[in-house]
Amino acid sequence: MPLLPVLPVLPNESLTSYLNRAARFHAETAVLEFLAFLEFPQWGAMSPQEEHIDRLADLFGLTRETLSAMTFLPLGGRMRSFCGEVVHSEFANLDKTSFCPACLLEDGDPKGPSAGLRVGRIHWRIEHVRTCEQHGIALVRRKHANNSEKFQRMDAVAPPDEELAVIASEAAPQRLSDLQVYLMDSLAGAKGPLWLDSQPIDLAARACEMLGIILTAGTHVNLKTLPDTAWNEAGHVGFGYACRGEEGIMEALQLAFDRFESAGVRGGPQKVLGRLYQWLQFSKNDKPTGPIREIVRDFILDHFPIAKGVELFGEPVDRQRVHSAQSLSEKTGVHHKTIYRAVVLAGLVDGDPDHPSSTKVFDAVEGEALMERIRTSIPQKHLTDYLNCNRVQAEQLVRTGIIPRLLPDAAGVKGVLKQIAQEDADDFLSRFLGAATLVESPSESVMDVVSAAEISRWPVVDIVNGILGGLFDTVEITDQDLKFKGVLVDPMEVRETLSREQAQGRVGLDEAARIIGMPRHGLSALAKIRKSDGTPYVTEHFVENSKGARTRLFAVEELRAFLREHVSLTEIAAKEHFSVKVMKMKMDGRGAVPLTPKYELGRVWYRKADVLG
């Protein structure tokens, strides 16, 4: 049988506050004497178990749901239940006294809802609630002076009305943070941003504040001495990013990284992300941190050269994603300035090749592959022995791009970076020798390429392009160990074929690919796609030789027309002094649409009219 009449619960009232009012209402006595009379333990009011809630429901005629929303129910293992949410104990500031002086002064009105008694609000006991929603001022919050204050009887823990009036009048306005609004709405049953709602409410709140701290208060601020006003601002700012999920959090982390980079200092992720990093990396109680852990971890692995096997947020790194010039130097022994120059000129990173940056990183696999190409590269003067050709021929093969340099010719390319990748030299030899038929004895009419050039009056480079393009019926070799000098052609066929194709303005696949600036597979792909009107960008012409082999030819004028109307991402990046990766992001931001969605053409290409106005 409940005590009658039933005393209504006031909005957001805490359980201990209600019991204090009930003692006056039903027995005109103090709350502790009232509880003793009811043989109800004091600790059961402050930290009630299920049986305490059941008994209070019977005593005061209230529902269990109503009573459970007025306190934090212990669940064991430092977990509590509140308004249907399971939270960690730190979500409730049960070791602190919290109140709004203006609210307590209004409670003193004898004609008010509380009949002049001060009311403790349960939301004041939430760690992340720091502003009075009604009055727009900061809550007064301090450590308990003694154990008796844990009951949070407002007439005992808050000063007299005269002092409250002074505190209220001197209180500076404080913005109600968006994080606090989200918490109150969520506890009331409203749905919020999906990323925040996907995790326990206390982890979502903590993530917002820790993200906001490094942006508003400083990366290495002392969290223990940080005032509530700073925590309030951190929660507001952090929520503004976290409410947009992974995209927003990545944006906030990038902002912190950009500030660090612009300051010109050095350091790893702990230096850049400070307390946020330490919270995730050095947690001693195994308390979960929520999904922000994986987002920050991915950001770190994408922005810092973290080696495989290093423990990051309790988990070893499975592979190194990026290198800096310094980390790759330590792994390869190559000087970091050489590495930085190489990766900038190769387009792996945006920067000035003459001014190394310790914060710039690039793809680890691509960077190591580039260093391996450099390590095994061949100086141009040694190319004559490697190909078994003379110096002039070697120079022509490199100058015309038949055999490319390690890096494109540019002002910053010098020293070892001007050498030839061994794999490119091997690729040329493989295709060049592969175009010849192996015979025991050569035909009477054939001779080596240099001799054929003198008789046919066609340059060696044009003959090489013809061989690679499959233009000649007769291409022979008797000993592949002779390499370049071992390939034999018929000078009369060379003269006739090249003269005919020149007259028709057509070139083979290899030469066409070099003219247009695409790899061979890219040009092949271009020939298959169509413009908006259904016409091809370039046309493949097929010529069948006397042996029935088909050769693909391309009209030079069509290739040049394509270049007049289109531009590659690489060219745009060079013009605007960005890396290819950075330029691609900028082009996407501008809404520019490439000819093909991926790298079917070897490079990304755009219509000049779309990107250059």
C-alpha positions as CSV (number, residue, x, y, z in Angstrom):
1,M,0.0,0.0,0.0
2,P,1.7,3.3,-1.1
3,L,1.9,6.4,1.0
4,L,-1.0,8.7,0.0
5,P,-1.4,11.1,-1.5
6,V,1.2,10.2,-4.2
7,L,3.9,12.9,-4.4
8,P,4.5,13.7,-8.1
9,V,8.1,13.6,-9.4
10,L,9.4,16.9,-10.8
11,P,11.0,17.1,-14.2
12,N,14.6,15.6,-14.2
13,E,14.5,15.1,-10.4
14,S,17.1,12.8,-8.9
15,L,16.0,10.0,-6.6
16,T,17.7,11.4,-3.5
17,S,16.0,14.8,-4.1
18,Y,12.6,13.1,-4.4
19,L,13.2,11.2,-1.1
20,N,14.1,14.5,0.6
21,R,10.9,16.1,-0.5
22,A,8.9,12.9,0.3
23,A,10.2,13.0,3.9
24,R,8.9,16.6,4.3
25,F,5.7,15.9,2.5
26,H,4.7,12.6,4.2
27,A,6.4,13.0,7.6
28,E,7.5,16.5,8.2
29,T,11.0,15.2,9.0
30,A,14.5,15.1,7.6
31,V,15.2,12.6,4.9
32,L,17.8,10.5,6.8
33,E,15.4,10.1,9.8
34,F,12.6,9.2,7.3
35,L,14.7,6.5,5.6
36,A,15.6,5.1,9.1
37,F,11.9,5.0,10.0
38,L,11.2,3.1,6.8
39,E,14.1,0.8,7.5
40,F,15.5,1.8,4.1
41,P,19.3,1.9,3.8
42,Q,20.9,5.2,2.9
43,W,23.2,3.6,0.4
44,G,20.1,2.1,-1.3
45,A,18.9,5.6,-2.1
46,M,22.3,6.6,-3.6
47,S,23.1,3.4,-5.4
48,P,20.0,1.3,-5.5
49,Q,19.7,-2.3,-6.5
50,E,16.7,-3.8,-8.2
51,E,15.1,-4.7,-4.9
52,H,15.4,-1.1,-3.7
53,I,13.6,0.1,-6.8
54,D,10.9,-2.4,-6.2
55,R,10.4,-1.3,-2.6
56,L,10.4,2.4,-3.5
57,A,7.8,1.8,-6.2
58,D,5.5,0.1,-3.6
59,L,6.1,2.8,-1.0
60,F,5.5,5.9,-3.2
61,G,3.1,4.6,-5.9
62,L,5.6,5.2,-8.7
63,T,6.5,3.0,-11.6
64,R,9.9,1.2,-11.8
65,E,10.6,3.0,-15.1
66,T,10.1,6.4,-13.4
67,L,12.3,5.6,-10.5
68,S,15.0,4.0,-12.7
69,A,15.3,7.3,-14.7
70,M,16.0,9.2,-11.5
71,T,19.3,7.4,-10.6
72,F,22.2,5.4,-12.0
73,L,21.6,1.7,-11.3
74,P,24.7,-0.4,-10.6
75,L,25.2,-3.3,-13.0
76,G,28.5,-4.6,-11.7
77,G,31.9,-4.3,-13.2
78,R,31.9,-0.5,-13.2
79,M,28.8,-0.4,-15.4
80,R,25.5,1.4,-14.7
81,S,22.1,1.7,-16.3
82,F,20.5,5.1,-16.9
83,C,17.4,5.8,-18.9
84,G,17.7,2.5,-20.6
85,E,21.4,3.1,-21.5
86,V,24.2,1.0,-20.2
87,V,27.1,3.3,-19.4
88,H,30.4,3.2,-17.6
89,S,30.6,4.6,-14.1
90,E,32.6,7.6,-15.3
91,F,29.5,8.9,-17.2
92,A,28.0,9.9,-13.8
93,N,30.1,12.4,-11.7
94,L,29.1,10.7,-8.5
95,D,32.1,12.0,-6.7
96,K,31.2,15.7,-7.4
97,T,28.6,18.2,-6.3
98,S,26.8,19.8,-9.2
99,F,24.0,22.5,-9.3
100,C,22.7,25.5,-11.0
101,P,22.5,28.5,-8.5
102,A,19.7,30.1,-10.5
103,C,17.6,26.9,-10.5
104,L,18.0,26.5,-6.7
105,L,17.0,30.1,-6.1
106,E,13.8,29.5,-8.1
107,D,13.2,26.3,-6.1
108,G,13.0,28.4,-2.9
109,D,9.6,29.9,-4.0
110,P,7.1,28.4,-1.5
111,K,4.4,28.5,-4.2
112,G,6.6,26.7,-6.7
113,P,6.3,23.0,-7.7
114,S,8.7,22.0,-5.0
115,A,7.0,24.0,-2.2
116,G,10.1,25.9,-1.5
117,L,12.5,22.9,-1.2
118,R,15.6,22.8,-3.4
119,V,15.5,20.1,-6.1
120,G,18.5,18.1,-7.3
121,R,18.4,17.4,-11.1
122,I,19.7,14.0,-12.2
123,H,21.1,15.5,-15.3
124,W,23.5,17.6,-13.2
125,R,25.2,14.4,-12.3
126,I,26.1,13.5,-15.9
127,E,29.8,14.3,-16.4
128,H,29.3,15.8,-19.9
129,V,26.4,18.1,-18.8
130,R,28.0,21.4,-17.8
131,T,25.5,24.1,-18.7
132,C,22.0,24.9,-17.3
133,E,19.6,24.6,-20.2
134,Q,17.2,27.0,-18.6
135,H,19.5,29.8,-17.6
136,G,22.4,29.4,-20.0
137,I,25.1,29.5,-17.3
138,A,27.7,27.0,-16.2
139,L,26.8,24.6,-13.5
140,V,28.7,24.9,-10.2
141,R,30.8,21.7,-9.9
142,R,33.3,20.7,-7.3
143,K,34.6,17.6,-5.5
144,H,32.6,16.4,-2.5
145,A,33.8,17.9,0.7
146,N,32.9,14.7,2.7
147,N,31.1,11.4,2.3
148,S,27.8,12.9,3.4
149,E,27.7,15.1,0.3
150,K,27.3,12.0,-1.8
151,F,23.6,12.1,-1.0
152,Q,23.4,15.4,-2.8
153,R,20.8,17.1,-0.6
154,M,20.8,20.5,-2.2
155,D,20.0,22.4,1.0
156,A,23.2,20.9,2.5
157,V,25.7,20.9,-0.4
158,A,24.8,24.3,-1.9
159,P,25.4,27.6,0.0
160,P,22.7,29.8,1.5
161,D,20.4,31.8,-0.8
162,E,22.4,35.0,-0.2
163,E,25.6,33.4,-1.6
164,L,23.6,31.6,-4.4
165,A,22.3,35.0,-5.5
166,V,25.8,36.4,-5.8
167,I,27.1,33.3,-7.6
168,A,24.1,33.5,-10.0
169,S,24.6,37.2,-10.7
170,E,28.3,36.8,-11.4
171,A,27.9,33.7,-13.6
172,A,29.1,34.3,-17.1
173,P,26.8,33.1,-19.9
174,Q,27.9,29.7,-21.3
175,R,26.9,28.2,-24.6
176,L,24.8,25.1,-24.4
177,S,27.0,22.7,-26.3
178,D,25.6,20.6,-29.2
179,L,27.0,17.6,-27.4
180,Q,24.8,18.3,-24.4
181,V,21.8,18.8,-26.6
182,Y,22.4,15.5,-28.2
183,L,22.8,13.7,-24.9
184,M,19.6,15.1,-23.5
185,D,17.6,14.3,-26.7
186,S,19.1,10.8,-26.8
187,L,18.3,10.0,-23.2
188,A,14.7,11.2,-23.9
189,G,14.5,8.6,-26.7
190,A,15.2,10.7,-29.8
191,K,17.4,9.5,-32.7
192,G,20.6,11.3,-33.5
193,P,23.5,11.1,-35.9
194,L,23.9,7.5,-37.0
195,W,27.6,7.2,-36.1
196,L,27.1,8.5,-32.6
197,D,23.9,6.4,-32.1
198,S,25.8,3.2,-33.1
199,Q,27.7,3.1,-29.8
200,P,27.0,3.4,-26.1
201,I,26.1,7.0,-25.3
202,D,29.0,7.5,-22.9
203,L,31.6,6.4,-25.5
204,A,30.0,8.8,-28.0
205,A,30.2,11.7,-25.6
206,R,33.8,10.9,-24.6
207,A,34.9,10.6,-28.3
208,C,33.4,14.1,-29.0
209,E,35.2,15.7,-26.1
210,M,38.6,14.1,-26.7
211,L,38.4,15.0,-30.4
212,G,37.4,18.5,-29.5
213,I,40.1,18.9,-26.9
214,I,43.0,18.8,-29.3
215,L,41.3,21.4,-31.5
216,T,40.3,23.9,-28.9
217,A,42.4,23.5,-25.8
218,G,45.7,22.2,-27.2
219,T,47.2,18.8,-28.0
220,H,49.0,18.4,-24.7
221,V,46.9,20.4,-22.2
222,N,46.7,19.1,-18.7
223,L,43.3,17.3,-18.6
224,K,43.2,17.2,-14.8
225,T,43.3,21.0,-14.5
226,L,41.1,21.8,-17.5
227,P,38.1,23.9,-16.4
228,D,34.6,22.8,-17.2
229,T,34.2,25.8,-19.6
230,A,37.0,24.3,-21.8
231,W,35.4,20.8,-21.7
232,N,32.1,22.3,-22.7
233,E,33.7,24.0,-25.7
234,A,35.6,20.8,-26.6
235,G,32.4,18.8,-26.6
236,H,30.6,21.4,-28.8
237,V,33.4,21.5,-31.4
238,G,34.1,17.7,-31.3
239,F,30.4,17.0,-31.8
240,G,30.4,19.2,-34.9
241,Y,32.8,16.8,-36.5
242,A,31.8,13.5,-35.0
243,C,28.1,14.0,-35.9
244,R,29.2,13.5,-39.5
245,G,30.8,10.1,-38.7
246,E,34.1,9.0,-40.2
247,E,34.2,11.7,-42.8
248,G,33.9,14.5,-40.1
249,I,36.3,12.9,-37.7
250,M,38.9,12.5,-40.5
251,E,38.4,16.2,-41.3
252,A,39.1,17.1,-37.7
253,L,42.2,14.9,-37.5
254,Q,43.5,16.4,-40.8
255,L,43.0,19.9,-39.3
256,A,45.1,18.9,-36.3
257,F,47.7,17.4,-38.7
258,D,47.8,20.5,-40.9
259,R,48.3,22.8,-37.9
260,F,51.3,20.6,-36.9
261,E,52.7,20.6,-40.4
262,S,52.4,24.4,-40.8
263,A,54.2,24.9,-37.5
264,G,57.3,23.3,-39.0
265,V,57.9,21.0,-36.0
266,R,58.8,17.3,-36.1
267,G,57.2,14.4,-34.3
268,G,55.0,11.3,-34.5
269,P,51.3,10.7,-33.9
270,Q,51.6,11.4,-30.2
271,K,53.1,14.8,-31.0
272,V,50.3,15.6,-33.4
273,L,47.3,14.2,-31.7
274,G,48.4,14.6,-28.1
275,R,45.8,13.6,-25.5
276,L,43.6,11.9,-28.1
277,Y,46.4,9.6,-29.0
278,Q,47.4,9.0,-25.4
279,W,43.8,8.2,-24.5
280,L,43.6,5.5,-27.2
281,Q,47.1,4.2,-26.8
282,F,47.8,4.1,-23.1
283,S,44.5,3.2,-21.5
284,K,45.3,1.2,-18.4
285,N,41.9,-0.2,-17.4
286,D,40.9,-1.8,-20.8
287,K,37.9,0.4,-20.9
288,P,36.5,0.4,-24.5
289,T,36.8,3.6,-26.5
290,G,34.3,2.9,-29.2
291,P,34.6,3.1,-33.0
292,I,36.7,6.3,-33.0
293,R,39.6,4.0,-32.2
294,E,39.6,2.5,-35.7
295,I,39.1,5.8,-37.4
296,V,42.1,7.5,-35.6
297,R,44.2,4.3,-36.2
298,D,43.5,4.4,-39.9
299,F,44.4,8.1,-40.0
300,I,47.7,7.5,-38.2
301,L,48.6,4.6,-40.5
302,D,47.9,6.7,-43.5
303,H,49.9,9.8,-42.3
304,F,52.8,8.4,-40.3
305,P,55.4,5.7,-41.3
306,I,54.4,3.1,-38.7
307,A,56.4,-0.1,-39.2
308,K,54.8,-3.5,-39.4
309,G,54.5,-5.2,-36.0
310,V,54.4,-1.9,-34.0
311,E,51.7,-2.0,-31.3
312,L,49.1,0.7,-32.1
313,F,46.0,1.0,-29.9
314,G,46.5,-2.5,-28.6
315,E,46.9,-4.2,-31.9
316,P,50.1,-4.9,-34.0
317,V,50.3,-3.1,-37.4
318,D,49.9,-5.7,-40.1
319,R,51.6,-3.8,-42.8
320,Q,53.3,-0.4,-43.2
321,R,51.1,1.8,-45.4
322,V,53.3,4.9,-45.9
323,H,56.9,6.0,-45.8
324,S,58.5,9.3,-45.2
325,A,61.8,10.1,-46.9
326,Q,63.5,9.5,-43.5
327,S,61.9,6.1,-42.8
328,L,62.6,4.8,-46.3
329,S,66.2,6.1,-46.0
330,E,66.6,4.0,-42.8
331,K,65.3,1.0,-44.7
332,T,67.3,1.3,-47.9
333,G,70.4,3.2,-46.9
334,V,69.7,5.9,-49.6
335,H,70.1,9.5,-48.4
336,H,66.8,11.0,-47.4
337,K,67.3,14.0,-49.7
338,T,67.7,11.8,-52.7
339,I,64.6,9.8,-51.8
340,Y,62.6,13.0,-51.3
341,R,63.6,14.4,-54.6
342,A,62.8,11.1,-56.3
343,V,59.3,10.7,-54.8
344,V,58.4,14.3,-55.5
345,L,59.6,14.1,-59.2
346,A,57.9,10.7,-59.6
347,G,54.6,12.2,-58.4
348,L,54.3,10.1,-55.3
349,V,54.0,13.1,-53.1
350,D,53.4,16.9,-53.4
351,G,56.3,19.1,-52.5
352,D,59.4,21.0,-53.5
353,P,62.2,18.5,-54.5
354,D,64.8,21.0,-53.2
355,H,63.2,21.4,-49.8
356,P,62.7,18.1,-48.0
357,S,59.8,17.8,-45.6
358,S,59.8,15.4,-42.7
359,T,55.9,15.2,-42.6
360,K,55.3,14.3,-46.2
361,V,54.5,10.6,-46.6
362,F,53.8,8.4,-49.7
363,D,52.6,4.9,-50.4
364,A,55.1,2.5,-48.9
365,V,54.8,-0.1,-51.7
366,E,55.3,2.5,-54.5
367,G,58.1,4.2,-52.6
368,E,60.0,0.9,-52.1
369,A,59.4,-0.1,-55.7
370,L,60.8,3.2,-56.8
371,M,63.9,2.8,-54.7
372,E,64.4,-0.7,-56.1
373,R,64.2,0.7,-59.6
374,I,66.8,3.2,-58.6
375,R,69.0,0.7,-56.9
376,T,69.1,-1.6,-60.0
377,S,69.2,1.3,-62.6
378,I,71.8,1.6,-65.3
379,P,73.7,4.8,-66.2
380,Q,73.1,5.8,-69.8
381,K,76.8,5.5,-70.6
382,H,76.6,1.8,-69.6
383,L,73.5,1.2,-71.8
384,T,75.7,0.6,-74.8
385,D,77.2,-2.5,-73.2
386,Y,73.9,-3.7,-71.8
387,L,72.1,-3.5,-75.2
388,N,75.2,-4.1,-77.3
389,C,74.7,-1.0,-79.4
390,N,76.8,2.2,-79.9
391,R,76.6,5.4,-77.9
392,V,74.5,7.3,-80.5
393,Q,71.9,4.5,-80.7
394,A,71.7,4.4,-76.9
395,E,71.2,8.1,-76.7
396,Q,68.5,8.1,-79.4
397,L,66.6,5.2,-77.7
398,V,66.5,7.2,-74.5
399,R,65.9,10.6,-76.0
400,T,62.9,9.4,-78.0
401,G,61.4,7.6,-75.1
402,I,61.6,4.2,-76.6
403,I,63.5,3.3,-73.4
404,P,62.3,5.8,-70.7
405,R,64.5,7.3,-67.9
406,L,63.8,6.5,-64.3
407,L,62.0,9.8,-64.0
408,P,60.6,12.1,-66.7
409,D,63.1,14.8,-67.8
410,A,62.8,17.8,-65.6
411,A,64.9,20.5,-64.0
412,G,65.2,18.6,-60.8
413,V,66.2,15.3,-62.3
414,K,69.9,14.8,-62.0
415,G,72.5,12.3,-60.9
416,V,71.2,8.7,-60.3
417,L,67.7,9.8,-61.1
418,K,68.6,10.3,-64.7
419,Q,69.6,6.7,-65.1
420,I,67.6,3.9,-66.8
421,A,65.6,1.3,-64.9
422,Q,67.0,-2.1,-65.7
423,E,63.4,-3.5,-66.0
424,D,62.7,-0.9,-68.7
425,A,65.9,-1.8,-70.6
426,D,64.9,-5.5,-70.3
427,D,61.4,-4.8,-71.5
428,F,62.8,-3.1,-74.6
429,L,65.1,-6.0,-75.3
430,S,62.4,-8.5,-74.8
431,R,60.0,-6.8,-77.2
432,F,62.7,-5.9,-79.7
433,L,64.2,-9.4,-79.9
434,G,60.8,-11.0,-79.6
435,A,59.8,-9.3,-82.8
436,A,62.5,-11.2,-84.7
437,T,62.3,-14.7,-86.0
438,L,65.2,-17.0,-84.8
439,V,66.9,-18.6,-87.8
440,E,70.0,-20.7,-88.2
441,S,71.2,-18.7,-91.1
442,P,69.9,-15.2,-92.2
443,S,68.3,-14.4,-95.5
444,E,70.6,-12.9,-98.2
445,S,68.9,-9.5,-98.2
446,V,69.0,-8.8,-94.5
447,M,71.5,-6.8,-92.4
448,D,71.8,-5.2,-89.0
449,V,69.7,-2.2,-88.2
450,V,72.6,0.4,-88.5
451,S,73.6,-0.9,-91.9
452,A,70.0,-1.0,-93.1
453,A,69.6,2.6,-92.0
454,E,72.5,3.7,-94.2
455,I,71.2,1.9,-97.2
456,S,67.4,2.7,-96.8
457,R,68.2,6.3,-95.7
458,W,65.8,5.9,-92.8
459,P,66.9,6.8,-89.2
460,V,67.7,3.9,-86.8
461,V,64.9,5.0,-84.5
462,D,62.3,4.8,-87.2
463,I,63.5,1.3,-88.1
464,V,63.3,0.3,-84.4
465,N,59.8,1.7,-84.2
466,G,58.9,-0.3,-87.3
467,I,60.2,-3.5,-85.8
468,L,58.4,-2.9,-82.5
469,G,55.2,-2.0,-84.4
470,G,55.4,-5.2,-86.6
471,L,55.6,-3.2,-89.9
472,F,58.2,-5.5,-91.6
473,D,57.7,-9.0,-92.9
474,T,61.4,-9.8,-92.5
475,V,63.0,-9.4,-89.1
476,E,65.5,-12.1,-88.2
477,I,68.0,-13.1,-85.6
478,T,70.6,-15.8,-85.4
479,D,72.0,-15.3,-82.0
480,Q,70.0,-13.6,-79.3
481,D,73.2,-13.0,-77.2
482,L,74.1,-10.3,-79.7
483,K,71.1,-8.4,-78.5
484,F,70.6,-5.1,-80.5
485,K,73.2,-5.9,-83.1
486,G,71.8,-9.3,-83.7
487,V,68.5,-8.1,-85.1
488,L,68.4,-8.1,-89.0
489,V,66.1,-6.4,-91.5
490,D,65.8,-6.0,-95.2
491,P,66.7,-2.4,-96.1
492,M,64.6,-2.4,-99.3
493,E,61.6,-3.5,-97.3
494,V,62.3,-0.9,-94.7
495,R,62.5,1.9,-97.3
496,E,59.3,0.8,-99.1
497,T,57.3,0.2,-95.9
498,L,58.3,3.3,-94.0
499,S,57.9,5.5,-97.1
500,R,54.4,4.1,-97.7
501,E,53.3,4.6,-94.1
502,Q,54.8,8.1,-93.9
503,A,52.8,9.0,-97.0
504,Q,49.6,7.7,-95.3
505,G,50.5,9.4,-92.0
506,R,50.4,6.2,-89.9
507,V,52.6,4.8,-87.2
508,G,52.8,1.5,-85.3
509,L,51.5,0.9,-81.8
510,D,54.7,1.6,-79.9
511,E,55.4,4.9,-81.7
512,A,51.7,5.9,-81.5
513,A,51.7,5.3,-77.7
514,R,54.8,7.5,-77.3
515,I,53.2,10.3,-79.4
516,I,50.0,10.3,-77.4
517,G,51.7,9.8,-74.0
518,M,49.9,6.5,-73.1
519,P,51.1,3.0,-72.4
520,R,50.4,0.5,-75.2
521,H,47.4,-1.0,-73.3
522,G,46.0,2.5,-72.7
523,L,46.1,3.4,-76.4
524,S,44.4,0.0,-77.2
525,A,41.7,0.9,-74.7
526,L,41.3,4.4,-76.2
527,A,40.7,2.9,-79.6
528,K,37.7,0.9,-78.2
529,I,35.8,3.8,-76.5
530,R,33.6,6.3,-78.2
531,K,32.8,10.0,-78.0
532,S,29.3,11.2,-77.1
533,D,28.4,11.2,-80.8
534,G,29.5,7.6,-81.2
535,T,32.7,8.3,-83.2
536,P,36.1,6.9,-82.0
537,Y,38.8,9.0,-80.5
538,V,41.4,7.2,-82.5
539,T,41.0,4.6,-85.3
540,E,43.0,1.4,-85.5
541,H,44.1,0.4,-89.0
542,F,45.1,-3.2,-89.6
543,V,47.7,-4.2,-92.2
544,E,48.4,-7.8,-93.1
545,N,51.9,-8.7,-94.2
546,S,52.9,-11.4,-96.6
547,K,53.0,-13.9,-93.8
548,G,49.5,-13.2,-92.8
549,A,50.4,-11.4,-89.6
550,R,48.2,-8.4,-88.8
551,T,49.8,-5.1,-87.7
552,R,48.0,-2.3,-86.0
553,L,48.6,1.3,-87.3
554,F,47.3,4.6,-86.1
555,A,46.9,7.9,-87.9
556,V,49.3,10.6,-86.6
557,E,46.8,13.3,-87.2
558,E,44.2,11.6,-85.1
559,L,46.7,11.3,-82.3
560,R,47.5,14.9,-82.5
561,A,43.8,15.9,-82.6
562,F,43.3,14.0,-79.4
563,L,46.2,15.8,-77.7
564,R,44.7,19.2,-78.9
565,E,41.4,18.4,-77.2
566,H,42.5,16.5,-74.1
567,V,44.9,16.8,-71.2
568,S,46.2,14.2,-68.8
569,L,46.0,14.5,-65.0
570,T,49.8,14.4,-64.9
571,E,50.1,17.5,-67.1
572,I,47.5,19.4,-65.0
573,A,49.4,18.5,-61.8
574,A,52.7,19.6,-63.2
575,K,51.2,22.9,-64.4
576,E,49.6,23.6,-61.0
577,H,52.6,22.3,-59.0
578,F,50.7,19.5,-57.2
579,S,51.3,15.8,-56.9
580,V,49.1,13.6,-59.1
581,K,47.2,12.3,-56.0
582,V,46.5,15.8,-54.7
583,M,45.5,17.0,-58.1
584,K,43.1,14.1,-58.5
585,M,41.3,15.1,-55.3
586,K,41.2,18.7,-56.4
587,M,39.7,17.7,-59.8
588,D,37.1,15.6,-58.1
589,G,36.3,18.5,-55.9
590,R,35.8,20.7,-59.0
591,G,33.4,18.1,-60.4
592,A,35.6,17.3,-63.4
593,V,34.8,13.9,-65.0
594,P,37.6,11.9,-66.6
595,L,37.2,10.1,-69.9
596,T,37.3,6.8,-68.1
597,P,36.4,6.1,-64.5
598,K,39.6,4.4,-63.6
599,Y,43.1,4.0,-65.1
600,E,42.1,2.1,-68.3
601,L,44.1,4.6,-70.3
602,G,47.2,4.3,-68.1
603,R,46.6,7.8,-66.9
604,V,43.6,9.9,-66.1
605,W,42.6,12.1,-69.0
606,Y,40.1,15.0,-69.2
607,R,38.6,17.1,-71.9
608,K,40.4,20.4,-71.9
609,A,37.1,22.3,-72.3
610,D,36.0,20.7,-69.0
611,V,39.0,21.5,-66.9
612,L,40.7,24.5,-68.5
613,G,37.6,26.6,-69.3
